[in-house]
Amino acid sequence: TIKHFSAPYELVKTMRASILVLGPLLAHYGEAEVALPGGCAIGSRPVNLHISALEAMGADIKVEDGYIKASVVNKLKGAHIFMDLVTVTGTENVMMAATLATGETIIENAAREPEVVDLANCLVAMGAKIKGQGTDTIVIQGVEKLHGCSYSVMPDRIETGTYLIAAAATRGHIKVKDTQPNILEAVLSKLEQAGADIKVGENWIELDMHNERPKSVSLRTAPYPAFPTDMQAQFTALNAIAAGTGSITETVFENRFMHVHEMNRMGASIQVEGNTVIVTGVESLNGAPVMATDLRASASLIIAGLVGKNETIVDRIYHIDRGYECIEEKLQLLGAKIKRLPS
């Protein structure tokens, strides 16, 4: 049913993860043309690891006119691939391509994120032969073809964590259902340090602050199972109104503190020192017009708005819609005074 093998810039620019069509198109149809990704302005996320890995599998790839143009004669071939950096989308792209390649592919220094494991399990349900998902070495035996399957995608751990932090920052009480506590251990540990009373079940998490002000926490982002970079901005918002001083160090992406200047405009006391922010908690924030710069920054500004006095207007919310479905409606159900303004 797919007749065109090009992912145009108009589609790709809104979401960096669009690069993930490269591997499957190349493996399935022998050609692919994907615009260089856009998305969040949180530093360089180079696609060279994707390209070099697919080239090792026999692909001919040129980058020109803003597009990655890839082709392969016959089929991709299995290869031994070592990832210079831990990359989630890089691991996923190679893993998908390898399912239909000839022979065995070994990915070393593979990403261990739950989303990689979930994708591997889905591919296995479709007939792929994959072992080692969840470790740093994944082994894929290529098969002739995949078949359809019915598969339930795992819950979004970052969305879960965002609502938990929103409740913690506002001294509230929340129960999040249809989630997986075991993939959020680093986040739940920090929320407990912040003073949250947390209970978990097989598929739910309950957080209660008992109307107490949160305590500052210090953290350092790193690949899974360490603290996720995608929760860093939300914890910055929590620390902004917490008791004490906390430091947050970002090791995964550069240029990921653009929400800090917006929070400071709301009365926060945050200093950027290289790849670390020092946050001294204040009693309260003041509402102000602020601008979202990326997906998680926009979520953190909403949290700051929830704890701020008066009205906060968050501009450029198209960022948030890429990672949160109807966030304002869910927050309204939790008692927030929030509404979407027509653009």
FENRAMO-V10623 format. One record per residue. RES is the residue in one letter. SS is DSSP state (A for helix, B for strand, O for the rest). Layout:
res->RES ss->SS
res->RES ss->SS
This chain:
res->T ss->O
res->I ss->O
res->K ss->O
res->H ss->O
res->F ss->O
res->S ss->B
res->A ss->B
res->P ss->O
res->Y ss->A
res->E ss->A
res->L ss->A
res->V ss->A
res->K ss->O
res->T ss->O
res->M ss->O
res->R ss->A
res->A ss->A
res->S ss->A
res->I ss->A
res->L ss->A
res->V ss->A
res->L ss->A
res->G ss->A
res->P ss->A
res->L ss->A
res->L ss->A
res->A ss->A
res->H ss->A
res->Y ss->A
res->G ss->O
res->E ss->B
res->A ss->B
res->E ss->B
res->V ss->B
res->A ss->B
res->L ss->O
res->P ss->O
res->G ss->O
res->G ss->O
res->C ss->O
res->A ss->O
res->I ss->O
res->G ss->O
res->S ss->O
res->R ss->O
res->P ss->O
res->V ss->O
res->N ss->A
res->L ss->A
res->H ss->A
res->I ss->A
res->S ss->A
res->A ss->A
res->L ss->A
res->E ss->A
res->A ss->A
res->M ss->O
res->G ss->O
res->A ss->O
res->D ss->B
res->I ss->B
res->K ss->B
res->V ss->B
res->E ss->B
res->D ss->O
res->G ss->O
res->Y ss->B
res->I ss->B
res->K ss->B
res->A ss->B
res->S ss->B
res->V ss->O
res->V ss->O
res->N ss->O
res->K ss->O
res->L ss->O
res->K ss->B
res->G ss->O
res->A ss->O
res->H ss->B
res->I ss->B
res->F ss->B
res->M ss->O
res->D ss->O
res->L ss->O
res->V ss->O
res->T ss->O
res->V ss->A
res->T ss->A
res->G ss->A
res->T ss->A
res->E ss->A
res->N ss->A
res->V ss->A
res->M ss->A
res->M ss->A
res->A ss->A
res->A ss->A
res->T ss->A
res->L ss->O
res->A ss->O
res->T ss->B
res->G ss->O
res->E ss->B
res->T ss->B
res->I ss->B
res->I ss->B
res->E ss->B
res->N ss->O
res->A ss->O
res->A ss->O
res->R ss->O
res->E ss->O
res->P ss->A
res->E ss->A
res->V ss->A
res->V ss->A
res->D ss->A
res->L ss->A
res->A ss->A
res->N ss->A
res->C ss->A
res->L ss->A
res->V ss->A
res->A ss->A
res->M ss->O
res->G ss->O
res->A ss->O
res->K ss->B
res->I ss->B
res->K ss->B
res->G ss->O
res->Q ss->O
res->G ss->O
res->T ss->O
res->D ss->O
res->T ss->B
res->I ss->B
res->V ss->B
res->I ss->B
res->Q ss->B
res->G ss->O
res->V ss->O
res->E ss->O
res->K ss->O
res->L ss->O
res->H ss->O
res->G ss->O
res->C ss->O
res->S ss->O
res->Y ss->O
res->S ss->O
res->V ss->O
res->M ss->O
res->P ss->O
res->D ss->O
res->R ss->A
res->I ss->A
res->E ss->A
res->T ss->A
res->G ss->A
res->T ss->A
res->Y ss->A
res->L ss->A
res->I ss->A
res->A ss->A
res->A ss->A
res->A ss->A
res->A ss->A
res->T ss->O
res->R ss->O
res->G ss->O
res->H ss->B
res->I ss->B
res->K ss->B
res->V ss->B
res->K ss->B
res->D ss->O
res->T ss->O
res->Q ss->O
res->P ss->A
res->N ss->A
res->I ss->A
res->L ss->O
res->E ss->A
res->A ss->A
res->V ss->A
res->L ss->A
res->S ss->A
res->K ss->A
res->L ss->A
res->E ss->A
res->Q ss->A
res->A ss->O
res->G ss->O
res->A ss->O
res->D ss->B
res->I ss->B
res->K ss->B
res->V ss->B
res->G ss->O
res->E ss->O
res->N ss->O
res->W ss->B
res->I ss->B
res->E ss->B
res->L ss->B
res->D ss->B
res->M ss->O
res->H ss->O
res->N ss->O
res->E ss->O
res->R ss->O
res->P ss->O
res->K ss->B
res->S ss->O
res->V ss->O
res->S ss->O
res->L ss->B
res->R ss->B
res->T ss->B
res->A ss->O
res->P ss->O
res->Y ss->O
res->P ss->O
res->A ss->O
res->F ss->B
res->P ss->O
res->T ss->A
res->D ss->A
res->M ss->A
res->Q ss->A
res->A ss->A
res->Q ss->A
res->F ss->A
res->T ss->A
res->A ss->A
res->L ss->A
res->N ss->A
res->A ss->A
res->I ss->O
res->A ss->O
res->A ss->B
res->G ss->O
res->T ss->B
res->G ss->B
res->S ss->B
res->I ss->B
res->T ss->B
res->E ss->O
res->T ss->O
res->V ss->O
res->F ss->O
res->E ss->O
res->N ss->O
res->R ss->O
res->F ss->O
res->M ss->A
res->H ss->A
res->V ss->A
res->H ss->A
res->E ss->A
res->M ss->A
res->N ss->A
res->R ss->A
res->M ss->O
res->G ss->O
res->A ss->O
res->S ss->B
res->I ss->B
res->Q ss->B
res->V ss->B
res->E ss->B
res->G ss->O
res->N ss->O
res->T ss->B
res->V ss->B
res->I ss->B
res->V ss->B
res->T ss->B
res->G ss->O
res->V ss->O
res->E ss->O
res->S ss->O
res->L ss->B
res->N ss->B
res->G ss->O
res->A ss->O
res->P ss->B
res->V ss->B
res->M ss->B
res->A ss->O
res->T ss->O
res->D ss->O
res->L ss->A
res->R ss->A
res->A ss->A
res->S ss->A
res->A ss->A
res->S ss->A
res->L ss->A
res->I ss->A
res->I ss->A
res->A ss->A
res->G ss->A
res->L ss->A
res->V ss->A
res->G ss->B
res->K ss->B
res->N ss->O
res->E ss->O
res->T ss->O
res->I ss->B
res->V ss->B
res->D ss->B
res->R ss->O
res->I ss->A
res->Y ss->A
res->H ss->A
res->I ss->A
res->D ss->A
res->R ss->A
res->G ss->O
res->Y ss->O
res->E ss->O
res->C ss->O
res->I ss->A
res->E ss->A
res->E ss->A
res->K ss->A
res->L ss->A
res->Q ss->A
res->L ss->A
res->L ss->O
res->G ss->O
res->A ss->O
res->K ss->O
res->I ss->O
res->K ss->O
res->R ss->O
res->L ss->O
res->P ss->O
res->S ss->O
